[in-house]
Amino acid sequence: MAPTAREALPLLLDSVRDPAVREIAWETAVDSSTYLTKDPLADVKTFLEDKNAGVRCVTAWVLHCARAMEIKQVIAVQVKTLKAPDSWARRQAARFWAGLERTVKTRRRRYRQRSKIRMKASERQLPKR
């Protein structure tokens, strides 16, 4: 019997420690987390306090992808990981940092587009009845 997503995610994050499977583990963890709500992710937050920098890094990214963690908190974890001795963890933090940059740019672009639409709508005069 296969584990449910709620049971599988902590196991995937724990397997990030193993260099042989860490690539597939983090990719699968991110993919599976996008379908979960915030409630099942509560038990995953304990991995943010892990000794392994790679586990902390991937956990922060998984929580970010599931929209269960604020960007400021994700940035703090990734900055700490960039200073870690583990080269794989540093590469992942740099990769996730680039993903955060794309996220912020996309949000900024959407905000500008919405602002322009609001401005155009407010400039239009409603017909008097």
Residue frames as qw, qx, qy, qz and C-alpha x, y, z in Angstrom:
[[0.000, 0.888, 0.459, 0.000, 0.00, 0.00, 0.00],
 [0.425, 0.457, -0.008, 0.782, 1.38, 3.39, -1.05],
 [0.254, -0.424, -0.460, 0.737, 1.76, 6.15, 1.54],
 [0.159, 0.892, 0.421, 0.035, -0.52, 9.13, 1.29],
 [0.383, 0.695, -0.058, 0.606, 0.90, 12.51, 0.38],
 [0.434, -0.825, 0.140, -0.334, 0.67, 13.58, 4.01],
 [0.863, -0.414, 0.257, 0.132, 2.86, 10.64, 5.06],
 [0.823, 0.343, 0.144, 0.429, 5.13, 10.76, 2.03],
 [0.206, 0.901, -0.076, 0.374, 6.26, 14.38, 2.29],
 [0.483, -0.784, 0.381, -0.086, 8.15, 14.02, 5.60],
 [0.884, -0.099, 0.394, 0.232, 9.77, 10.86, 4.27],
 [0.637, 0.649, 0.137, 0.392, 10.85, 12.65, 1.11],
 [0.036, -0.931, 0.214, -0.294, 12.31, 15.54, 3.08],
 [0.715, -0.567, 0.409, 0.019, 14.13, 13.10, 5.34],
 [0.880, 0.167, 0.328, 0.299, 15.61, 11.34, 2.31],
 [0.336, 0.920, -0.110, 0.170, 17.25, 14.59, 1.16],
 [0.490, -0.740, 0.459, 0.051, 20.08, 13.65, 3.56],
 [0.802, -0.032, 0.544, 0.245, 21.06, 10.72, 1.33],
 [0.011, 0.598, -0.417, -0.685, 23.28, 11.97, -1.54],
 [0.205, 0.030, 0.898, 0.388, 22.19, 9.09, -3.78],
 [0.057, 0.584, 0.786, 0.198, 18.51, 10.10, -3.85],
 [0.111, -0.541, -0.318, 0.771, 18.46, 13.74, -2.86],
 [0.077, 0.131, -0.418, -0.896, 17.81, 15.10, -6.38],
 [0.331, -0.310, -0.767, -0.454, 14.73, 12.99, -6.99],
 [0.307, -0.488, -0.711, 0.402, 13.61, 13.44, -3.37],
 [0.038, -0.418, -0.184, 0.889, 13.51, 17.24, -3.47],
 [0.220, 0.030, -0.522, -0.824, 11.81, 17.35, -6.88],
 [0.373, -0.365, -0.830, -0.199, 9.16, 14.88, -5.77],
 [0.242, -0.470, -0.588, 0.612, 8.65, 16.72, -2.48],
 [0.081, 0.282, -0.060, -0.954, 8.04, 20.01, -4.29],
 [0.319, -0.098, -0.684, -0.648, 5.67, 18.37, -6.78],
 [0.385, -0.418, -0.823, 0.022, 3.64, 16.68, -4.07],
 [0.189, -0.388, -0.467, 0.772, 3.48, 19.75, -1.82],
 [0.129, 0.009, -0.258, -0.957, 1.72, 21.88, -4.40],
 [0.476, -0.313, -0.662, -0.487, -1.41, 19.77, -3.98],
 [0.452, -0.383, -0.706, 0.389, -1.52, 19.93, -0.18],
 [0.215, -0.875, -0.196, -0.388, -3.26, 22.47, 1.98],
 [0.029, 0.692, -0.477, 0.542, -1.59, 24.23, 4.90],
 [0.771, -0.452, 0.242, -0.377, -2.94, 21.82, 7.52],
 [0.992, 0.011, -0.009, 0.127, -1.06, 18.69, 6.35],
 [0.566, 0.592, -0.273, 0.505, 2.12, 20.75, 6.10],
 [0.451, -0.812, 0.189, -0.318, 2.22, 21.47, 9.84],
 [0.894, -0.357, 0.235, 0.137, 4.28, 18.36, 10.58],
 [0.754, 0.456, 0.045, 0.471, 6.75, 19.32, 7.83],
 [0.001, -0.925, 0.124, -0.360, 7.68, 22.59, 9.56],
 [0.757, -0.605, 0.226, 0.097, 9.73, 20.66, 12.11],
 [0.841, 0.197, 0.187, 0.468, 12.27, 20.03, 9.33],
 [0.213, 0.896, -0.038, 0.389, 13.09, 23.76, 9.32],
 [0.451, -0.798, 0.365, -0.166, 15.00, 23.14, 12.57],
 [0.986, 0.064, 0.012, 0.150, 16.99, 20.20, 11.18],
 [0.533, -0.628, 0.337, 0.455, 20.79, 20.05, 11.53],
 [0.565, 0.146, 0.587, 0.561, 21.22, 19.34, 7.80],
 [0.069, 0.475, -0.082, -0.874, 21.33, 22.56, 5.75],
 [0.141, 0.006, -0.760, -0.634, 20.02, 20.78, 2.65],
 [0.148, -0.485, -0.861, 0.049, 16.95, 19.53, 4.50],
 [0.048, -0.628, -0.360, 0.689, 16.22, 23.02, 5.85],
 [0.046, 0.333, -0.404, -0.851, 16.70, 24.54, 2.40],
 [0.183, -0.164, -0.844, -0.477, 14.39, 22.09, 0.63],
 [0.130, -0.544, -0.775, 0.293, 11.79, 22.27, 3.40],
 [0.026, 0.556, 0.143, -0.818, 11.61, 26.05, 3.11],
 [0.166, 0.200, -0.575, -0.776, 11.18, 25.76, -0.66],
 [0.166, -0.315, -0.919, -0.168, 8.49, 23.09, -0.31],
 [0.076, -0.617, -0.603, 0.500, 6.57, 25.27, 2.14],
 [0.067, 0.461, -0.154, -0.871, 6.96, 28.26, -0.18],
 [0.171, 0.010, -0.771, -0.614, 5.64, 26.30, -3.17],
 [0.221, -0.472, -0.853, -0.002, 2.66, 25.19, -1.09],
 [0.118, -0.619, -0.101, -0.770, 2.10, 28.82, -0.04],
 [0.715, -0.585, -0.383, 0.029, 2.47, 27.87, 3.61],
 [0.613, -0.438, -0.069, 0.654, 5.47, 30.11, 4.33],
 [0.165, 0.960, 0.064, -0.216, 6.11, 33.80, 3.72],
 [0.699, 0.622, -0.130, 0.329, 8.81, 34.86, 1.29],
 [0.101, -0.836, 0.406, -0.354, 10.74, 36.68, 4.03],
 [0.766, -0.422, 0.466, -0.137, 11.09, 33.46, 6.01],
 [0.923, 0.307, 0.162, 0.164, 12.14, 31.51, 2.92],
 [0.409, 0.809, -0.246, 0.342, 14.79, 34.11, 2.13],
 [0.402, -0.740, 0.470, -0.267, 16.17, 33.89, 5.67],
 [0.899, -0.151, 0.412, 0.009, 16.55, 30.11, 5.40],
 [0.807, 0.526, 0.082, 0.253, 18.16, 30.32, 1.94],
 [0.134, 0.881, -0.337, 0.303, 20.64, 32.99, 3.06],
 [0.608, -0.572, 0.530, -0.148, 21.75, 30.78, 5.96],
 [0.926, 0.132, 0.344, 0.081, 22.06, 27.84, 3.58],
 [0.575, 0.780, -0.137, 0.206, 24.30, 29.83, 1.23],
 [0.093, -0.782, 0.546, -0.286, 26.82, 29.93, 4.10],
 [0.915, -0.248, 0.278, -0.155, 26.63, 26.17, 4.78],
 [0.274, -0.551, 0.733, 0.290, 29.64, 23.87, 4.21],
 [0.614, 0.238, 0.749, 0.072, 27.59, 21.44, 2.07],
 [0.041, -0.244, 0.477, 0.843, 28.09, 22.34, -1.60],
 [0.054, -0.385, -0.844, -0.370, 24.86, 20.64, -2.72],
 [0.142, -0.731, -0.576, 0.337, 22.86, 22.67, -0.20],
 [0.123, -0.558, 0.095, 0.815, 24.51, 25.90, -1.39],
 [0.014, 0.010, 0.700, 0.714, 23.67, 25.06, -5.03],
 [0.108, -0.568, -0.808, -0.114, 20.06, 24.33, -4.10],
 [0.150, -0.717, -0.353, 0.583, 19.79, 27.58, -2.15],
 [0.066, -0.369, 0.357, 0.855, 21.11, 29.48, -5.18],
 [0.050, -0.241, -0.826, -0.507, 18.62, 27.68, -7.43],
 [0.158, -0.680, -0.704, 0.128, 15.74, 28.45, -5.10],
 [0.169, -0.583, -0.093, 0.789, 16.94, 32.04, -4.73],
 [0.009, 0.091, -0.564, -0.821, 16.64, 32.43, -8.51],
 [0.159, -0.467, -0.832, -0.253, 13.13, 30.98, -8.29],
 [0.190, -0.690, -0.484, 0.504, 12.23, 33.51, -5.61],
 [0.104, -0.380, 0.213, 0.894, 13.50, 36.30, -7.83],
 [0.106, -0.185, -0.735, -0.644, 11.22, 35.13, -10.65],
 [0.216, -0.603, -0.762, 0.095, 8.31, 34.92, -8.20],
 [0.174, -0.631, -0.250, 0.714, 8.86, 38.46, -6.96],
 [0.025, -0.210, 0.436, 0.875, 9.24, 39.84, -10.49],
 [0.142, -0.359, -0.821, -0.420, 6.03, 38.10, -11.59],
 [0.217, -0.680, -0.628, 0.310, 4.11, 39.44, -8.61],
 [0.148, -0.515, 0.004, 0.844, 5.47, 42.94, -9.23],
 [0.031, -0.002, -0.629, -0.777, 4.45, 42.76, -12.90],
 [0.192, -0.523, -0.811, -0.176, 0.94, 41.57, -12.00],
 [0.210, -0.658, -0.431, 0.581, 0.60, 44.37, -9.45],
 [0.065, -0.346, 0.252, 0.901, 1.58, 46.97, -12.07],
 [0.111, -0.217, -0.764, -0.597, -0.90, 45.53, -14.57],
 [0.225, -0.632, -0.734, 0.109, -3.70, 45.62, -12.00],
 [0.187, -0.578, -0.195, 0.770, -2.80, 49.20, -11.08],
 [0.006, 0.127, -0.477, -0.870, -2.99, 50.26, -14.72],
 [0.190, -0.419, -0.815, -0.352, -6.37, 48.60, -15.11],
 [0.245, -0.668, -0.577, 0.401, -7.66, 50.34, -11.99],
 [0.134, -0.440, 0.062, 0.886, -6.36, 53.68, -13.20],
 [0.086, -0.085, -0.649, -0.751, -8.05, 53.27, -16.58],
 [0.245, -0.546, -0.796, -0.095, -11.29, 52.27, -14.89],
 [0.232, -0.658, -0.404, 0.592, -11.20, 55.28, -12.58],
 [0.102, -0.258, 0.285, 0.917, -10.51, 57.62, -15.50],
 [0.112, -0.347, -0.756, -0.543, -13.63, 56.49, -17.29],
 [0.316, -0.035, 0.283, -0.905, -16.68, 58.46, -16.42],
 [0.158, 0.332, 0.925, -0.094, -19.79, 56.55, -15.60],
 [0.093, -0.406, -0.483, -0.770, -22.81, 57.75, -17.57],
 [0.211, 0.032, 0.473, -0.855, -25.26, 59.85, -15.60],
 [0.010, -0.395, -0.908, -0.141, -28.76, 58.48, -15.27]]
